Amino acid sequence: MLARRRPFLLAPRGGRPQYHRPVIEVQELSKHYRVHRRPPGIAAALRSVFHREYQTVRAVDGIGFSVSEGERVGFLGPNGAGKTTTLKMLSGLLHPTAGRVVVDGHLPRRREPEFLRKITLVMGQKQQLLWDLPPSETFALNRALYDIPRAQFEQTVRELSDLLELGDLVDKPTRQLSLGERMKCEVAAALLHRPKVLFLDEPTIGLDVSMQATVRAFIRAYNERFGATVLLTSHYMEDVLQLCPRVIVIDHGRLVYDGDLRALALRIRPDKRIVVRLAAVAAGTPFASELARFGKVVSSGADQATLQVPAEEVSSAVARVLAALPIADLTVEDPPLEEVFAELFRAGRVKAAGE
């Protein structure tokens, strides 16, 4: 487990490598809740009036990491791992039980105006849009709150509308918009003041595949144009794969991995997947039985199957499959990230249970 990380190393063209300064610094961060627990039933309810039993829930339990200026980092974990709780502490909505948090030189819990102008928090399950008014009214409200110059505001709205394909959505009442349309407007509203630090909690939820790609491209462009620091949570692995070279993974409130995404995949699942489709299948011959001699059959259908083979045996396995079977199509892929993270969490829980 990596508790601290050196600032991100960037080698500019024609120059010497430089370290960017850390923008987000987290040390031994914890958030614990004292929760009343009682069994169901009237008798238990009456007893709880006079005597209550409490349980401490460790939502976040001593994590530490740093994120440098301009980095795009995936902040991942299963449901209930403590991701959203951490983002709320980083943005100052929650006060930590213990530990230290600094975001661009500010203590988030103080919620200073200068700090609030530097950050934004987009939560896929929450909204800032006014329900009965069009998003344009929320945009105007945010302009006043952040004291954005009118010329800059109008230019930013035009750019965001073009990039996110908002069109006339901004003039419809929010209640008439679909979930995906609302999310696009939420992203636009959150970036009107051009923040330097983006906390994005499921920003593509509810979007179709095409618009997910558009939002991902927009986040990347915003990051590169303004040098913004991005901390992203998402259950869509494509978001993470396309946007985040580095990932921070937590489970049950504890840090379990901090580093390169591809290095993690290689460490956890060093095998490869060979997806083959036959040009012709002999009648009565099970496709899977034909392929079992080349590797482990992960899935199979009428004329298509997926083999799992060690990475070092890919070339020889592909050559043998091509020589032995009438192949119409063949691709070599990495194991799905969902499987990589599932195995990482499983290994972490087994280790925790043994301690």
Summary of the structure (lengths in Angstrom):
residues: 355
radius of gyration: 24.7
end to end distance: 15.3
largest distance: 77.8
contacts: 1065
relative contact order: 0.12
helix: 40%
strand: 29%
